[in-house]
């Protein structure tokens, strides 16, 4: 028979419903709060959930929203409440619940709701990108989620100020409207086209590295910003440089002022949330399993510890792809790192458009080249100068021209 999770803070209700459903031949799992329910759902993937609305830690509606936002409503959920309203029932159904039962729950209504739920075809996981809503136990990510929600209704342009190993894409995905277009602008080449913007109506644009843009790409960015209102678009821009650094790198002062005059939200880096990395890693793995991208796997405690200590120079995208690769290549249910550990972190390489003028194409290549070696040498200018064959004064000048900042504090390390 079915595996049914009952979530209710009242022990009497849990035991009564459990006894009834076990008599019907079902395998019943009990959870007294939302925190336990999350763990059980992730570990055991129940066939159905009976979820109380009023609970002391996190209410049932909030937990239902969390599962929906994370693409985890792959099982039928029936809501339960002793003092619900029609509005509450309508909201639960809109989010994804299949039924609503009022307490005290009549035996026949309970059995009918369970039967209907289990007769439904198993939900096919909708490809949903992870958002900050999937990490309610991380205080920095929970605070970031709250700040983003506060500013989302006030502006169409949000600057995400962060470091190189950033979580900006995870933050940006949080504000995406379900069912609306999403476009990663990449290097912006070929993006500005009125016809293309029309197809993105109501959607969200994301730029992962403002400081990498060439002068021509900066002009494309201005054109897009000018048309956000017309095409009902939101743009989130990740930036590892501050206002002064962009100006020193030769950016147009008017453009810099325009960008930094909009909402500025500080985004923590992976290094900032190192203690939360095991949860982040486990949640990403569960997301990949739920969306059928990888088989059922789990990380060994030793592997989680090693992943927590690792420096993720490529940020969230590197962490995500590493977890997916480890899960896809592991021949055992428990994932252990290969002998010798993970390879040295590489910087992501973006394609260079052959339509650029030679000078701008050369500048784009040089920026990627030096970013790559800065990451490998962890900002050590002495080793970078030796590797590239440039005299250090010339190297500093080149880095400033490209808008890169090599970390003088690491010169002799």
Protein Blocks (a to p, Z undefined) as FASTA:
>chain_A
ZZdddddfbfklmmmmmmmmmmnopacdddfbfklmmmmmmmnopabdcddfbdfklcfk
lmmmmmmmnopambccddddfbbcfklmmmmmmnopabdcdddddfklmmmmmmmmmmpc
cdddddddddfklmmmbmklmmmmmmmmmmmmmpcbdcddddfkbcklmmmmmmpcghia
cddeknopokacfklmmmmgoiacddfblklpcfklmmmmmmmmmmmmmnopacddddfb
dfklmmmnopafklmmmmmmmccdddddfklmmmmmmmmmmmmmmmmmmnopaccddddf
klmmmmmmpccfklmmlmmmmmmmmmmmpcbfbdcddehiaaddddddddddfkbcfklm
mmmmmmmmmmmmmmmnnopaklmmmmnopafklmmmmmmmnopaehjmlmmZZ
